[in-house]
Amino acid sequence: MTRRRAMTSAVWERRFQPVTGPDGSDLWQRYADVAERDPHTVWSIVEGDTGTLYVVPGFHVVNHLGYAVTERPWTEADERDNLHAVW
């Protein structure tokens, strides 16, 4: 059975500490800006079926809107447990 761990954006921000992007926001638009970073500090911003935005660990393609980069890396357990936050 797959676990799912959800958290609020405020908890996610405190735990992982997002880095400001090149344009001054937390949303990184271009793959080129995140490609050379530690992959465990890159998160994808994706849109769910109901239009809700989620931040999920790693690089995703489906419903992808951009990236977030954090000071603190996500772990393999976070990915395995489907950790996500409402953006």
C-alpha positions, -999 to +999 in steps of 0.1 A: +000+000+000+013+035-010+015+061+018+006+097+012+020+125+034+005+159+029+015+191+045+006+228+043+027+252+023+037+269+055+050+236+070+068+228+038+085+262+037+097+259+073+110+223+068+127+227+034+134+265+031+127+275-005+153+295-024+143+326-044+145+321-081+163+343-107+131+364-112+127+370-074+099+346-068+098+310-054+087+296-088+116+287-111+102+286-147+131+271-167+146+237-166+180+252-174+179+271-141+175+239-120+192+213-142+226+216-124+212+217-089+212+188-065+181+168-077+171+163-041+166+200-037+143+204-068+106+201-065+080+203-093+049+225-091+020+205-106-017+211-111-041+185-097-073+174-114-093+200-095-070+228-103-052+227-069-014+233-072+009+209-054+047+209-048+061+174-052+097+161-049+117+157-081+113+164-117+078+158-131+063+163-166+026+157-164+007+189-153+040+206-146+039+244-142+074+251-128+099+242-101+108+251-066+143+248-052+150+243-015+180+247+009+172+214+026+169+183+004+140+159+003+148+123+012+141+089-005+115+083+022+097+116+013+095+104-023+085+069-014+057+082+009+044+106-018+052+137+003+035+167-012+023+201-001-005+224-014+012+253-031 
